Every structure is written in C-alpha cells, then in structure tokens.
Amino acid sequence: MDRDDVKRIREKCGLTQQDLADLACVERNTINRYEMGLRKIDGPMKIVLEIIRAVRTNNKPALAKILGRFRVKTDRQRRTKR
C-alpha cells in the first residue's frame, strides 16, 4: 500500500483528511503526511484502510479475513483451553 492508495481510498469513500484521521484516531497532519509520502504507512493504518475499502466495496470475504486476524477469545473460550 502506498501514498496514492491512501488518497484514492479516502476520496472514493467521500472522506476528508479529517474524517479519515478521526476514523483512524490520528491527527489530520498524519493523513496528510501519508498522502505526501513523508510518512511510512504503518500496520494499523493499513488495517484501517483495508477495512474501509472492504466495507466500501461490500467485500464480505475480505472483511471477514481482516477481522479474523483480530479474533478475541471470550473468557469462556479461555477457560475451556485450560
């Protein structure tokens, strides 16, 4: 994923830099730096963009794959493993 992807995804979703910053819990300047290529796009931002793209395109398999990486076990599931 590169700087052009950030801007393309943001614009296709009709988001401003501030909107994307709010969704990603970062400052607007961070989004601007990603788009200008002044800052490397890190893992958490890649995940946010992948989720936005999957939701935007209604790509349920891609969204399930992304969210599956972060499956959190419930207390009951943890007790069962013991």
N, C-alpha and C positions, 0 to 999 in steps of 0.2 A: 504494500500500500504506500502510495507516495502523496505528495502535496496536492497534486491535481485531483486525486481521489477524494481527499477531504472536501475540497471546494465543490466538486461535482456532486457528491452525495448530499452535502448541505443544501446546495441550490435545488437539486431535484426534489428534495423534501420541503422546499419553501421555507427553509430556516435561515435566519440571520446568523451572523457570527455569535451574537449574544445568546440567541436561542440555543445554539449548539453548545456554547460554553455552559449555559445553565443545565442542560441535559447531562453534560459530562462532568459537572461540578468543578470546572476550571474557570480561570479568568478569560475574558474575551481576547486579551492580548495573546494568550496561549494559542487560541484558534488561529489568530492572525499569523503568528509565527509558524505554525504548521503549514498554513497555506502559502506562505512566502518561502518555505524551505529553510527557515532559520532554526527550526527545532525538529528533532527526530520524532517521528510518530511512535509513541511507546505502546506497550501491550494493552493497558487499559483503554487508551483512546482507540486503538484498532478494534477492540471488542465493542465499544460503543458504536463505532461506525458500522461494523458488521451487523449489529442488531438493528440499527436504523435502516440499513439497506435491506435486510431480510424482511422487516416489517413493512417497509415501503413497497416492496415487490411482492408481498404476500407469499414469500418463500418459506413455507412451514417446515420443510425438511432442514433447511439451512438454519432456521431459528432454533429448532429442536437440537441440532448439533451444537450450536453456540451455547445454548443454555445448559445442555447436558454436561458441558465442561465444568459447570459450577454447581453440580448437584450437591445439595447439603443434606446430610443424613439427619433424620429426626432423632430425638432421644430414644425412642422405642427401637429404631433400627440400630443404634449404637449399642443398646443393651443386649440385643439379640446376637450380636457378633462376639460378645464376651464369652 
